[in-house]
Each structure stands twice: as C-alpha cells, then as structure tokens.
Amino acid sequence: MASPRGITLYHSPASRAFTAYWMLEELGVPFQVKTIDIQKGEQKQPAYLKLNPAGKVPTLTDGEVVVSENPAIAIYLADRYGYGTLAPKIDEADRGAYLKWMVFSTAVVDPVATLHEKKIDLPGFEFSFGAFDDMVQVLTGVLKDRRFLLGERFSGADVVLGGTLSRLLYKKVLPEAPVLLDYNDRLTEREAFHRAADATWPGQFYAALA
C-alpha cells in the first residue's frame, strides 16, 4: 500500500541511499521504504530496472513521478515539499549557490574522492571534475567562516554534501581538516540524520559518526 502522499523510497542498507532517506526525514513527509538488497543483486532485477535502468539505489517514486540520482531526488523533494525552507525559492539570491553545491557534491566530491581512495589521482585540468586537492580546497574554503553551505541557513545542499562527506570522513578518504570535522559534527547532531543513519548504516559506522 502506498504512503499517504504516495512517496516510496527504494533503499538499500549501507549505501548512498542514505542521502535520500535523510532528505525525507528532514522534510518530515510520510513515505514508505522498499528495501533493495544490493548484496543479492536485487537492483538488477527486471522489475526494478523498469524504474531505474542504471540498476542503482536510491530511486524515489511519488505518485506517477520517478526520480533517481541523489541530487535529483533531493532537488525534487525540496522543491515540492520544502520550497522556501530547505530549497531557496527561484528568485532568492541563494538559489544559485544551492544548486551549485547540490551538483558539486555528487558530480565532483564523490567521484574524485572515490578515485583518490583507489590511489588514482588524475590531473585536474584534463577532467571536468578537477583534482582531489582542488576539491578539498574548495570545500574547506567555502566552509571556513560559515555554519552551512549557504551561511547560517541549513538547506538541502547540506544534506547532499553531508551524505557524502560523513561517509568519506569515516573511511578517512578526506583529510581530517578541522573545518570539515566541525561541519560534519553540526550535521550529525541533527535528529533527521540520526533517523536516516539508524535505517541505513551498520551500528559501528553510525557510532563513529555520532
């Protein structure tokens, strides 16, 4: 049976689907969860591939709407259910920076850090997502004198970046720069983060973040 607003999150424990789960918890909207066991390859089953041909989690449905990819899910949810709060309105000055950090978090931070973890550091000028050290410098620079990406205002962009950042700090892929650790501490204090973490991450991982 669908949830009252028709939102279903296709989610797998210990996966990047944490970010979408956290976003839903921040918004406080009703939703149901369908577990897709990626260890058993359920994300490659024909029924799921009809929703997400890439065979990845998360995927979100809301009535007839189907959205995949964490930043797209976050933008959709924040615009529909948190417009003006978690999502700056289209005519607000913060809207541009909000969209930038939504995309930067998964189009730059995640792939560059994943390659770095595998001891692959590509020359930044040859690739659109840049170099690892440049990415770290951008993050530490923007967070140096502010609580959140948009200043004092917490937004959906912090959810998308935070979902990646917490995992990378736990795995010690990112340097333990005080500015990044302090920002992560502010995010992990949020009750919505705790609820999403309880649903997604093994206890040992979560205990290290909390």
Phi and psi in degrees as a GROMACS rama.xvg file:
@    title "Ramachandran Plot"
@    xaxis  label "Phi"
@    yaxis  label "Psi"
@TYPE xy
-71.7978  152.233  ALA-2
-69.688  163.75  SER-3
-52.6714  -37.6729  PRO-4
-94.8505  2.57239  ARG-5
80.0092  14.8321  GLY-6
-90.6795  127.239  ILE-7
-127.546  129.753  THR-8
-106.002  122.266  LEU-9
-89.3659  114.188  TYR-10
-134.576  150.348  HIS-11
-132.071  136.017  SER-12
-57.6566  151.439  PRO-13
54.7135  46.3759  ALA-14
-140.817  174.267  SER-15
-68.9376  -6.78348  ARG-16
-62.9833  -13.1652  ALA-17
-50.4886  -41.2768  PHE-18
-61.6194  -46.9096  THR-19
-64.953  -38.4637  ALA-20
-62.409  -44.4448  TYR-21
-61.339  -41.6237  TRP-22
-60.7029  -44.2788  MET-23
-62.3834  -40.1707  LEU-24
-66.4177  -38.3937  GLU-25
-62.694  -37.8216  GLU-26
-76.5902  -25.5543  LEU-27
70.6922  24.0962  GLY-28
-91.193  150.624  VAL-29
-67.9064  140.642  PRO-30
-156.22  157.296  PHE-31
-113.502  156.939  GLN-32
-115.983  131.887  VAL-33
-112.516  118.421  LYS-34
-81.2014  127.209  THR-35
-112.759  111.357  ILE-36
-80.6975  100.697  ASP-37
-73.464  -20.2615  ILE-38
-68.7214  -27.5451  GLN-39
-95.7065  1.73123  LYS-40
77.907  19.0502  GLY-41
-65.6506  -20.5753  GLU-42
-71.1735  -10.3143  GLN-43
-105.07  5.93884  LYS-44
-73.6733  146.715  GLN-45
-54.0735  -40.5954  PRO-46
-62.3183  -40.1704  ALA-47
-75.0232  -36.1253  TYR-48
-63.3797  -22.3303  LEU-49
-66.7301  -31.0549  LYS-50
-83.3647  -42.8543  LEU-51
-136.143  93.7584  ASN-52
-60.4291  -18.9224  PRO-53
-75.2469  -14.5695  ALA-54
65.1734  45.2327  GLY-55
-130.192  163.53  LYS-56
-114.055  151.426  VAL-57
-89.8526  164.169  PRO-58
-131.993  145.53  THR-59
-127.895  135.447  LEU-60
-117.364  144.768  THR-61
-141.513  93.6442  ASP-62
65.0999  -122.593  GLY-63
-86.3052  -7.41779  GLU-64
-82.1943  134.479  VAL-65
-124.753  126.33  VAL-66
-133.188  136.316  VAL-67
-128.328  172.238  SER-68
76.1816  124.473  GLU-69
-52.8158  -47.6648  ASN-70
-65.2441  -35.8047  PRO-71
-67.3122  -40.8867  ALA-72
-62.128  -44.6919  ILE-73
-64.9995  -43.1294  ALA-74
-63.1694  -45.1812  ILE-75
-59.3269  -51.6142  TYR-76
-64.2944  -44.4364  LEU-77
-65.8738  -39.1309  ALA-78
-67.7628  -38.9183  ASP-79
-80.9653  -37.3393  ARG-80
-117.252  -8.16747  TYR-81
-137.714  31.7282  GLY-82
-66.651  123.423  TYR-83
94.8997  -12.4265  GLY-84
-116.842  -82.9674  THR-85
-71.2794  -22.9306  LEU-86
-117.607  116.574  ALA-87
-57.716  143.545  PRO-88
-67.2809  159.932  LYS-89
-60.233  -28.1328  ILE-90
-97.0503  6.44961  ASP-91
-84.7355  146.808  GLU-92
-62.5753  -30.4487  ALA-93
-72.2372  -12.1341  ASP-94
-60.4656  -40.8548  ARG-95
-63.2287  -48.1509  GLY-96
-64.102  -38.3275  ALA-97
-57.7658  -49.2051  TYR-98
-65.7498  -39.5657  LEU-99
-57.5607  -49.2333  LYS-100
-72.5849  -29.381  TRP-101
-56.748  -47.5916  MET-102
-76.0832  -43.3547  VAL-103
-56.8688  -36.6203  PHE-104
-60.5323  -38.8525  SER-105
-108.116  -22.6231  THR-106
-87.4104  -18.4329  ALA-107
-123.732  -60.3133  VAL-108
-57.996  -52.9292  VAL-109
-63.8497  -51.8293  ASP-110
-66.7591  -39.4338  PRO-111
-64.753  -43.434  VAL-112
-67.4533  -37.3217  ALA-113
-64.5202  -42.7056  THR-114
-63.4339  -41.8028  LEU-115
-61.2036  -40.1531  HIS-116
-60.1189  -32.5331  GLU-117
-89.0331  13.5747  LYS-118
66.1182  30.0214  LYS-119
-115.249  108.88  ILE-120
-118.495  106.181  ASP-121
-88.7042  147.713  LEU-122
-64.0207  123.423  PRO-123
-59.184  -34.8812  GLY-124
-70.225  -12.9995  PHE-125
-94.3809  -10.1817  GLU-126
-132.526  142.963  PHE-127
-63.5914  -27.6469  SER-128
-88.7407  -2.14203  PHE-129
77.9379  -172.249  GLY-130
-97.5136  159.84  ALA-131
-59.723  -50.5183  PHE-132
-61.928  -35.9349  ASP-133
-65.3779  -41.6386  ASP-134
-61.5823  -45.3121  MET-135
-62.2975  -40.7449  VAL-136
-63.4207  -38.765  GLN-137
-63.1162  -46.0871  VAL-138
-64.5511  -48.0584  LEU-139
-65.8071  -32.2087  THR-140
-67.744  -45.1756  GLY-141
-72.0389  -29.3699  VAL-142
-94.5904  -0.209704  LEU-143
-58.7771  -44.6781  LYS-144
-122.281  27.7934  ASP-145
-145.025  156.579  ARG-146
-76.4558  -40.8826  ARG-147
-133.812  176.437  PHE-148
-61.4294  -31.0647  LEU-149
-101.353  19.9005  LEU-150
100.137  -122.779  GLY-151
-82.3621  -10.9854  GLU-152
-91.6117  120.225  ARG-153
-78.1025  136.628  PHE-154
-141.315  176.003  SER-155
-59.6898  -25.2654  GLY-156
-64.054  -33.6569  ALA-157
-68.6562  -32.7574  ASP-158
-65.2705  -46.5294  VAL-159
-68.4442  -45.4933  VAL-160
-67.065  -43.9524  LEU-161
-62.292  -34.7051  GLY-162
-62.4024  -34.2364  GLY-163
-81.4947  -44.5652  THR-164
-60.9239  -44.9925  LEU-165
-60.9046  -39.9199  SER-166
-67.9805  -41.6442  ARG-167
-70.9249  -34.249  LEU-168
-69.7981  -40.7576  LEU-169
-59.9241  -41.4188  TYR-170
-82.2933  0.269665  LYS-171
60.1643  34.4548  LYS-172
-82.0312  -38.9708  VAL-173
-89.9373  149.731  LEU-174
-65.784  147.075  PRO-175
-83.3561  59.194  GLU-176
-68.8866  134.708  ALA-177
-52.0547  -37.6727  PRO-178
-65.9664  -36.1641  VAL-179
-74.4799  -40.2384  LEU-180
-65.2923  -41.0388  LEU-181
-65.3318  -42.1094  ASP-182
-62.9538  -44.3804  TYR-183
-61.9564  -38.7444  ASN-184
-60.4275  -42.1147  ASP-185
-63.6013  -37.9294  ARG-186
-71.8464  -41.9553  LEU-187
-74.5561  -7.82005  THR-188
-78.7024  -13.675  GLU-189
-75.4959  137.086  ARG-190
-61.9128  -36.668  GLU-191
-63.6681  -36.8834  ALA-192
-60.6507  -45.1156  PHE-193
-60.1335  -43.9609  HIS-194
-65.2133  -41.8534  ARG-195
-67.7839  -38.4013  ALA-196
-65.3578  -41.8494  ALA-197
-58.216  -35.9332  ASP-198
-82.6162  -16.2497  ALA-199
-117.525  -45.5791  THR-200
-100.787  145.965  TRP-201
-59.3143  153.944  PRO-202
-55.2282  -38.55  GLY-203
-64.1441  -41.8145  GLN-204
-64.5782  -48.392  PHE-205
-62.4876  -40.4664  TYR-206
-62.4558  -33.5652  ALA-207
-71.9062  -27.3531  ALA-208
-84.9801  -33.1616  LEU-209
